[in-house]
Amino acid sequence: MQPAATDTRASGTDPEQSTPQSRSGFLDFVHSHCLRHTERTAERLAGARADPTARSVHDLRVAARRLVYTLDCFSTLLNADRAAGFRKRVKSILSAARLVRELDVALELIPELDSGLGCLVADDLRRRRGAAARIMSERLERKGLQNLTQKWLSAASSPALEPAQDRSAASAAGGRSFTQLSWMPERSCAANASAVLPALAAQYFRQGRAACVEGAVPEELHAFRLASKRLRYCLELFSEQYGPSLSERLGALRDLQQRLGALSDCDSTIRLLHSAETPGGAAPQRLLNTLSDRHQDATESFLAYWKGHFGMPKVEGDWCDYLTLGEERVSSLQG
């Protein structure tokens, strides 16, 4: 278990000072996070296979997504071929569990919207959920996901760093937001956080300004929802470098995700309703209309929240200033 974080911004202390700084120090930090998230995903995988309840499937998807984002975050520090193969295995977990999770969301949402018609539709969705859970379990067995932790340790056993010329090629091939992060393995965790995270936050705010406008495109909002998760998960990796003062900002990102999540829940439930097997062969129009109204309300609520809490230029500057630990402190950590 990791020690409780202290607010190093206020105290000036640094958890890394107790051990000599070396080129491998930051790489140890990277691999320890990858291993921790792998172990958690393996644990959730075993739980969902044994008893695929709504809670266990949700927890599995959260753990797997965190692991994928951790791999993406540090992709330039990992062996490209081995890490890509391992990432593909983890992504297959998300794919296998996706429909089950969407059906669970719909089964929770529909009765809340219309208890009468909801019961009729829910019967069909429960049947589909049972079939989807069986298929999920079979896919997870087939994908060779047993001993996931050992597979990560095998992938991580090769040289950690790619040759410089190979890093840009791996980044271009990946096409993911995190592939361009310029980590410095020879420097401290705090120095890396201060150098990389402000630029990552600025990129996030630029994406938000483009996506969070009147008449927002659903696909862009979905992409922004994933970007919100990526940023929050990445900041959480460096929680010891910032201390408890980071929790308020993580909470704001979590609130933003939840509002975007309400939109996503409506979208996936509408798709499921269109394919529901109800009398007459059509989804109840009343439910679809209610979902459409809720989607509109959720969109307006989200855009107002973005404008009030994130959309002003001074907010971006405040985030970037906060994430920059300061040259004097970073210099002291390099010594």
N, C-alpha and C positions, 0 to 999 in steps of 0.2 A: 504494500500500500504506500502511495506517495505521501510525503509529509504535507501537512496543511500549508496552503499558500500564505505568504505574508506579503503585505503591500510594499514591495521594494521601491516603488516610485516615491513613497513618502520617507521610508527609513534609510534609503541609500545602500542597504545591504543587498547581497546577491548570493543566491544559493550555489552558484558555480565557484565562488571564491574558495570553497573548502577543498577543492581538488585542482591540480595544475591544469591550465588550459593546454589543449593539444589539438592537432588536426582531427583526431578521432572523437573528440568530445561531442561535437555537434552531431556527428554521424551516430554516435551511441544514443543520443537523444532521439534522432529520427527513427532508428530501428527499434528502440524501446516502445515508441508510440505505435509503430506498425505492428509489433508483436502483441501489445496490449489489446489493440482493436481486433486483431486476428483471434486472439483467445476469447474475447467477448462474443465475436460472431460465431465461433465454433460452439460456444456454450448455448447461445440462442438457437443455433441450428439444431442441436440435439433436442432442445426443448420443443421446438416447433414440429420436428419429425415425430416425437413421442406423443404429443398432444397438441394438434394444430388449432388451438383456440384463437379467437380474435386477438387476444392480448399477446399470445406467443408469436403469432405471425407478424403483428405490428412491431414487436420488439426485435424480431429477426431482421426485418427490413431496415429498421433504424440502425442496428448494429452493422449490417452489411453496407449501408450507405455511408456511414461514418468511416468504415474501413476503406471504401473506394475513394472517398475524398481525401483521406490521409495519404493513400498511395499517390493520388494525383498531385496533392500539395507538394510532396517531396520527390516527384518523378525524376527530376534532373539529378538526384543523388543516388538513384537506384539503378541496378543493372537493367537496361531497357527491355531486353528480350524476356528475361525471367520475370520481372515485375509485371510486364504486359500479360504474360500467360497466367500469372496468379490473379491479376485483376479481372481477367476474363472469367475465371472460375467464380469469383465473388459476384460479378455482375449477373451470372447465371442464377444466383440465389434471388436477387431482386426480380429478375424476370419470372422465375418460377412462382414467386409468392405474390406477384402483382395483382392478378385477377382475384385471388382469395381476399386480399386486402380491400380491393375496390368493392367487392360484394359485401364485406363486413361493414364498410362505410355506408353503403346504400341501405343495408338492413337496420342500421342505427338511425339513419336520417329519414327514411320514408315514413315510418309510423309517426314520427314527430310532426311531419307535414300534413298527413291525412290519415287518421287512425282507421277509417272505414276502408277506403281503397287500399291503404297501406298493407292491411292484413292480407288482402287478396294477392297483391303483387309479391309480398314477402314470402308466401308459400313457394312461388316459383324461384325466387332468389335463393331461398334456403336449399332447395334441391340443387340448384346450380352451384351453390357454395360447397355442398358435400362432394359433388363430382370434382370441382376445382381443387379442393383440398387433397383428394386422392391423387389427382394428376400431379399436384405440387410435390407430394411425398415421393411419388415414383420418379419425378424428374430430379429431385435432390439426391435420391439414391443413385440414379444413373450417371450423374455428372461427376462422380468420383470426388465428392466433397468430404469424404471421411478423412480424418487426420489432417484437417485444414491447417492446424498450427504447424505440423511437421512440414507441410508443403511450403508454408511461408519461410520457415527456417532454412529449407533447402534453397528457396529462391534468393534468400538474403545471404547465403554462404559465399556467393561469388563476390568479386571485387565491387566495392560500393559505388565507386565513382566511374562514370563513363569518361573516355577521352574527350577533351574539349570539343573536338570537331564533331563528335557523335551526339553531343547534347542537343545542338540546334536541330539536327536531323530528327532526333526523337521527338523534339517539341513540335516540329512541323507536322510529323506524322500523327501525333496524338490529337491535335486540334482542340485540347481542353483548356479551360481558363487557367488552371494551375501550372500548365507545362512550361510557362515562361518565367516562373519565379526564380530569381537569381540568388540562390542560397550560396553561402560562403562557408564551406566545411571546416576551414581552418580557424574560424572565429567563434565567439561564444554564442550561446542561444540568444542572449539579450541583444548582441550586436546584429544578429540575423533578423530578429524581430523588428528592431528599429529601422533596419535598412529596407526590409521587404514589405512589412505589413501596411505602412502608410500608403504605398503605391497600390497595394491590393485593395485597400479601402477606397482610394480615389477611383479606381476602375469600377468598383461596385456602385459608387454614387453616379458615375457617368451612365452606367447601364440603367440605373433607376430613373434618371431624368429622361432617358429615351423611352422607357417602357411605361412609366407612370404618368400618363397624360389622358385627357378626356378622349373617349373613343379608343381606349387602350386595346391593343390586339391581344386576344387570349393567349396565343402562342408566346408572345413576348413576356406576358405576365407569368406564364408557367416557367419560362427560362429564368426570369428574375427570381421566382420563388426558389429555384434550385441554387441560384447564385447567393441568395440569402443564407441558405443552409451551408453552402461552401464557406462563406466568410465566417459564419458563426463557429463552425467546426474547426476552422483553421485557427481562429483566435483562441479557442479553448485549448488547443495544443500548447499555447504559450501562456497559459493562465498563471504559472508560477513566476513568469517574468514581469507580469503586471500586477498581480496580487488581487485582493478582493475588490479594488476599485473597478476592475473589468466587469464585474457581475451586472452592474446596471446597464452597461452597453449591450451585453449579451442578452439581457432581458428585453431590451428594446427590439433587438433583431428577432427574438423569439416571438414577440407580439406581432411583428410584421409578418413573419412566416405563418402564424396562425390565421391571420386575416387572408392571406393568399391561399392558405390551405382550405378555407371555407369555399373559395372559388373553385379550387380543384375538386373538392368533394361534390359540388353541384355538377360540374362538367362530367365527372366519371359516372355519377348516378343517372344523369340524363342519357348517357350512352347505353347504360345497362337497361334503362326503362324502354328504350326504343327496341331492344332485342328481347324484352320479357315476353313470356308465353302466358298471356292473360286471355280471358274469354273474348272472342272476336279477333284475336291475333294482333291487337294493337295495345300499346301502352296507354293507360288512362290519361286522357288529355288534361284532366284537372290536375293531376300530379305534375305533369310536365309544365303546365302554366305556373303552378306554385313554385316549382324549382327555378323556373326562369325569373320569376319575381325575386326570389331569394338571391339568385346570382346577381341580379342588378343591384339589389340593396348591398350585398357584400362587396361588389365592385366600388360603389360609391363610398362605403365605409373605409375600404382600404385606401382609396385615393386621398380621402380626407386625412387619414392617419399619416400617410406618406408625406403629404404637403405640410402637415403640422409638426411632424417629428423628424423628418429626414430631408425634405425637399429644399430647404433654404441653404444658400451657399455657405453661411457661417457654420452650419452643422457639419458639412464635409470638412471644413477647415479645423473644427474642433476635434473631430475624429482623427484626422491626420496628425494634428499636434499631439494628441494624447498618445498615439501609437509610436511617435518618435520619442525615444527615451532620452535623447540629448547627447551631444557629442562628448561632453565632459565625462558623463557616466559611462558611455560606451568605451571611451578611450581607457578608462581605468580598468574596465573588464578585460581588455585585450592584454594588459600587462601581465 
